[in-house]
Amino acid sequence: MKRKSLTVLMLMALLGACAQNPAAKGGPQWESAAVPVEPMPAATAGAVYRPNYGMSLFLDRRARQVGDIITVTLQEKTDASKSSSTATAKESNIAIPGVTVLGRGVTHEGVPILTTGVNSDQDFSGQGTSSQSNSLTGSITVTVSEVLANGSLRVRGEKWVTINQGEEFIRLQGIVRPEDIGADNTLPSYKVADARIAYSGKGALADANSMGWLGRLFQSVLSPF
């Protein structure tokens, strides 16, 4: 029975280790929003005003509706460091006097006996450091997927680049304020609320830079070793 249970655990760990990277999978949350198509009014031949060819000279071309396009410049940089040090010491001394008989201590050959004491020393010293640095620059053009009740815009999109035998992709989704969009219809990424930015890849290059299935097996939480 124990051998069978161990085999089942090994199989589950193997399946978990062989699972694909979920970041490489697409989904509706990254696709461009479908723009509703409104029927164009029929043109009246010979009329001065023709709605099919209307043009506004003072219209703000910045994104504001579902399907509009915004270019987000990626300006992500984080630096974090932490250091801690702890040192403690404790010393305890307890002396228990010897037993007395008729007011005199008990001795043996002039040496007091039946006396005892307890000494305790405790020392602890610990030190730890941690540091992390990340940087991501570039740009990605996304579309407006929803206009919220307060006027903010929910955006999402992805960009794929195929290089030789590998593919790299950048994905972004979040919420932006129309006031933060520049005149050139661009927005820095640090002004995107609830931002989810993913930069990864797949293919031969990504596989060569990742741990093999056997290594992932022994790194799995289900590994018995």
C-alpha positions as CSV (number, residue, x, y, z in Angstrom):
1,M,0.0,0.0,0.0
2,K,2.8,2.4,0.9
3,R,4.6,1.7,-2.4
4,K,1.3,2.3,-4.4
5,S,0.8,5.7,-2.5
6,L,4.4,6.7,-3.3
7,T,3.8,5.9,-7.0
8,V,0.7,8.0,-7.1
9,L,2.6,11.0,-5.4
10,M,5.4,10.6,-7.9
11,L,2.9,10.7,-10.8
12,M,1.2,13.8,-9.5
13,A,4.5,15.5,-9.1
14,L,5.5,14.6,-12.6
15,L,2.3,16.0,-14.0
16,G,2.7,19.2,-12.1
17,A,6.3,19.5,-13.2
18,C,5.4,19.0,-16.9
19,A,2.7,21.7,-16.8
20,Q,3.2,24.5,-19.2
21,N,3.9,28.0,-18.1
22,P,0.4,29.7,-17.7
23,A,1.9,33.1,-18.7
24,A,2.5,31.7,-22.2
25,K,-1.2,31.0,-22.8
26,G,-3.5,33.6,-24.2
27,G,-7.1,34.3,-23.4
28,P,-10.0,36.7,-23.8
29,Q,-8.5,38.9,-21.1
30,W,-5.7,39.9,-23.5
31,E,-7.6,40.1,-26.8
32,S,-8.6,43.4,-28.3
33,A,-12.1,44.6,-27.5
34,A,-14.7,44.1,-30.2
35,V,-15.9,47.5,-31.5
36,P,-19.7,47.6,-32.0
37,V,-20.5,48.4,-35.7
38,E,-23.2,51.0,-36.1
39,P,-25.0,51.2,-39.5
40,M,-24.1,54.2,-41.5
41,P,-27.1,56.4,-42.5
42,A,-27.9,56.3,-46.2
43,A,-26.3,59.2,-48.2
44,T,-28.5,61.6,-50.0
45,A,-27.2,62.2,-53.5
46,G,-26.7,65.9,-54.3
47,A,-26.9,67.1,-50.6
48,V,-24.4,69.6,-49.3
49,Y,-24.0,67.6,-46.0
50,R,-23.2,63.9,-46.4
51,P,-22.9,62.0,-43.1
52,N,-20.7,59.3,-44.6
53,Y,-18.0,61.9,-45.2
54,G,-18.2,64.0,-42.0
55,M,-15.1,65.4,-40.5
56,S,-14.5,67.4,-37.3
57,L,-11.8,69.9,-37.2
58,F,-11.8,70.3,-33.4
59,L,-12.3,66.7,-32.2
60,D,-9.8,65.5,-29.6
61,R,-8.3,62.3,-31.1
62,R,-7.2,60.9,-27.7
63,A,-8.7,57.5,-26.7
64,R,-12.1,57.8,-25.0
65,Q,-14.3,55.0,-26.4
66,V,-14.3,51.2,-26.6
67,G,-11.9,50.1,-29.3
68,D,-9.8,53.3,-29.2
69,I,-6.0,52.8,-29.2
70,I,-3.5,54.0,-26.5
71,T,0.2,53.6,-26.6
72,V,1.7,52.8,-23.2
73,T,5.4,53.5,-22.7
74,L,6.8,50.9,-20.3
75,Q,8.8,52.7,-17.6
76,E,9.0,50.1,-14.8
77,K,11.9,50.0,-12.4
78,T,11.9,48.6,-8.9
79,D,14.7,48.4,-6.4
80,A,14.3,46.8,-3.0
81,S,16.8,45.9,-0.3
82,K,16.5,44.6,3.3
83,S,19.0,43.9,6.0
84,S,18.4,42.6,9.5
85,S,20.7,41.6,12.4
86,T,19.8,40.1,15.8
87,A,21.9,39.3,18.8
88,T,20.7,38.1,22.2
89,A,22.5,36.9,25.3
90,K,21.2,35.6,28.6
91,E,23.0,34.3,31.7
92,S,21.4,32.8,34.8
93,N,23.1,31.7,38.1
94,I,21.4,29.9,40.9
95,A,23.2,28.8,44.1
96,I,21.6,26.4,46.6
97,P,23.2,26.4,50.0
98,G,24.0,23.1,51.7
99,V,22.1,21.3,54.4
100,T,22.9,22.2,58.0
101,V,22.7,19.9,60.9
102,L,22.6,21.5,64.4
103,G,23.6,24.8,62.9
104,R,26.7,23.4,61.1
105,G,27.1,22.5,57.5
106,V,27.7,18.9,56.5
107,T,31.3,18.4,55.5
108,H,33.5,15.5,54.4
109,E,37.2,15.8,55.4
110,G,36.6,19.5,55.9
111,V,35.0,20.0,52.5
112,P,31.4,21.2,52.5
113,I,29.0,18.8,50.7
114,L,25.3,18.8,49.8
115,T,25.7,22.2,48.1
116,T,24.8,22.7,44.5
117,G,24.3,25.5,41.9
118,V,22.9,25.9,38.4
119,N,24.5,28.0,35.7
120,S,22.8,28.8,32.3
121,D,24.2,30.7,29.3
122,Q,22.2,31.3,26.1
123,D,23.6,33.1,23.1
124,F,21.9,33.8,19.7
125,S,23.2,35.7,16.7
126,G,21.4,36.0,13.3
127,Q,21.9,38.1,10.2
128,G,20.1,38.3,6.9
129,T,20.1,40.4,3.7
130,S,17.9,40.5,0.7
131,S,18.0,42.7,-2.5
132,Q,16.1,42.7,-5.7
133,S,16.1,44.9,-8.8
134,N,13.9,44.9,-11.9
135,S,13.7,47.1,-15.0
136,L,11.4,47.0,-18.0
137,T,11.4,49.6,-20.8
138,G,9.7,49.7,-24.2
139,S,6.2,50.4,-25.4
140,I,3.0,48.5,-26.2
141,T,-0.2,49.7,-27.9
142,V,-3.4,48.5,-26.3
143,T,-7.1,49.1,-26.9
144,V,-9.9,50.4,-24.6
145,S,-12.0,47.4,-23.6
146,E,-14.5,49.2,-21.3
147,V,-15.5,52.7,-20.2
148,L,-16.2,52.7,-16.5
149,A,-19.0,54.7,-14.8
150,N,-16.5,57.3,-13.5
151,G,-15.1,57.9,-17.0
152,S,-11.9,55.8,-16.5
153,L,-10.8,53.5,-19.2
154,R,-10.1,49.8,-18.9
155,V,-7.3,48.9,-21.4
156,R,-5.8,45.6,-22.4
157,G,-3.6,44.3,-25.2
158,E,-0.5,42.2,-26.1
159,K,2.4,42.3,-28.6
160,W,4.1,39.2,-30.0
161,V,7.6,39.3,-31.6
162,T,8.9,36.2,-33.4
163,I,12.7,36.0,-33.5
164,N,14.3,33.0,-35.2
165,Q,13.1,30.0,-33.2
166,G,11.4,31.8,-30.3
167,E,8.6,34.1,-29.6
168,E,8.5,36.9,-27.1
169,F,5.4,38.7,-25.9
170,I,4.4,41.7,-23.8
171,R,0.9,41.9,-22.2
172,L,-0.7,44.7,-20.3
173,Q,-4.0,45.4,-18.8
174,G,-5.2,48.0,-16.3
175,I,-7.2,51.2,-15.7
176,V,-6.2,54.6,-16.9
177,R,-7.6,58.1,-16.5
178,P,-8.4,60.1,-19.7
179,E,-6.7,63.1,-18.1
180,D,-3.4,61.2,-17.9
181,I,-3.3,60.5,-21.7
182,G,-1.0,62.9,-23.5
183,A,-1.8,64.9,-26.6
184,D,0.1,62.2,-28.7
185,N,-2.2,59.6,-27.2
186,T,0.5,58.0,-25.1
187,L,0.6,57.2,-21.4
188,P,3.5,56.0,-19.1
189,S,2.9,52.7,-17.5
190,Y,3.4,54.0,-13.9
191,K,0.0,55.8,-14.4
192,V,-1.9,52.6,-15.1
193,A,-3.9,51.5,-12.1
194,D,-4.3,47.8,-11.2
195,A,-1.7,47.2,-13.9
196,R,-0.8,43.6,-14.9
197,I,2.3,43.5,-17.1
198,A,3.7,40.2,-18.3
199,Y,6.9,39.8,-20.3
200,S,7.9,36.3,-21.3
201,G,8.4,34.0,-24.2
202,K,8.1,30.5,-25.6
203,G,9.9,28.4,-28.1
204,A,13.4,26.9,-28.4
205,L,15.1,29.8,-26.7
206,A,12.8,29.9,-23.8
207,D,12.9,26.1,-23.4
208,A,16.7,26.2,-23.3
209,N,16.6,28.8,-20.5
210,S,14.2,26.9,-18.3
211,M,14.6,23.9,-15.9
212,G,14.0,20.5,-17.4
213,W,11.0,18.3,-16.4
214,L,13.1,16.1,-14.1
215,G,14.5,19.1,-12.3
216,R,11.0,20.5,-11.9
217,L,9.9,17.1,-10.5
218,F,12.4,17.3,-7.7
219,Q,11.6,21.0,-7.0
220,S,7.8,20.3,-6.8
221,V,6.1,20.5,-3.5
222,L,4.8,16.9,-4.1
223,S,8.3,15.5,-4.3
224,P,8.9,13.0,-1.5
225,F,12.6,13.9,-1.3
